[in-house]
Amino acid sequence: MSKNWALLKRKENLQRRAWILQGIRQFFIEGGYLEVETPHRIPTPAPESYIDAVVSGPWFLHPSPELCMKRMMASGFEKIFQICRCWRDGERGRLHLPEFTLLEWYRAEADYTSLMDECEALVHFLAKGIGLGEKIFFRNQEIHLSETWERITVEEAFHRYTPYSMGDALKRNLFDELMVQDIEPKLGIGRPTLIYDYPAQRGALARLKKNDPGLAERFELYMGGVELANGFSELIDSEEQQRRFQLENENRRSWGKPIYSMPLKFLEELKEMPPSAGIALGVDRLVMVFNNAQTIDEVVAFTPEEL
Amino acid sequence: MYTASDLRKGLKIILDGDPYMVTFFEFSKPGKGQALYRTKLRNMITGLTIDRTFREGDTFEPASLEERAMQFLYKEGDHYYFMDNETYEQIMISEESLGEAKHFLTENLNVEVLLFKDKAIGVELPNFVNLRVIKTEAWVRGDTSKADFKPATLETGYVLRVPPFIEEGELITVDTRTGEFSKRVKE
């Protein structure tokens, strides 16, 4: 007799997780989106400096469905969403699982500002749908959805919460440390935060701002200090995209990491993609926030360690 | 050689020449950014704790500590003397290096002495040790209003909270990992 009590204790969380998944589908289907499925196993991931794909035979498990979904957009699909499992090697912590669930959606003729609005609408819809209303209790504090959500640029956040400007932080190679230690804990406190306009080198697949090419049209959603979603206006210049991938691969090579071959079909078809915006939202983390869970472990049936 | 991704609580590593133990560990990774490994590390010689954030690709030497079975002999000022159970060699460890362990050392107690580069830097205690209560308030039998735990001073000078029925002169078992009362010893 060895009943798995740890698992049974998660029953309520997993029940709510199921409602959230249903709610997400309802939100997008009612919004005119088409639910799609793309292969989990792919020949090559998008080369990005800090994302390591899990090897699967001669191929890889996708770290996100980005490349395939953009190929769909390029071929003429205009509003698509997908909920799928993704894999990233070596990521394990209170907010990380090497296998996790992403919600990703794309919209033609839109930019990152319209995705910020859509994020707000989605969170409102889900909170209402599962009976939480306008107030979420998470990590010993209330997050009020009904208040005007905070919108702050990355530059402004550095100015407000650290002794460095964003540019100095990049030059001194302190950007990530300051982000994690000084800025993230201040985001999404009391109300959700949308933080936007990241440095260009932190958005390998994002469009740069027309009036300031040092910045990418990229944003993130935070609630209670937890990063929930990352969206941007898509880069649709295929040659520029190829140059960026090469740069990312050069970084990888210099750190002794495996480099990834060019996703040629993607680069070829990207030329046909209309101006679009796309976003990935961590479903496990959203379930965490809605369940007031302290760790990501509490909102999945099994962690890798429990298998 | 360890890399940052090997970090976990309890790991012993060398940093700037000193042995450190990881006492807190958290993995974080800001969106599209690099993996960061935030830790708290306790210097095993000085006992001081520092915060350190490591990045992917950082490497460090494991702190290989030798353990030797020894017996605690006596204390003189801030110096604690131990004897090697095999060679009968005597060594001294300072109060500073012993840290919390000093509260639980009684004559002839068997411990594991930790050596770093042949220098004794601390001890590993048994999980439970017996210690005598030398001072505590008397318990008025039948007085249920004082059902709460009360303070008691042990022979080493350590003060902890014990159940009301424990009396002066009694022997008790203490959990050295938490420093808390475990049970009364029947003599």
Interface residues (C-beta under 8 A of the other chain):
Chain A: E48 S49 Y50 I51 G90 E91 R92 G93 R94 L95 H96 F175 D176 E177 M179 V180 Q181 E184 Y198 R202 G203 A204 E220 E227 N230 W255 G256
Chain B: S5 E26 F27 S28 K29 P30 G31 K32 G33 Q34 A35 L36 R38 T53 E56 G57
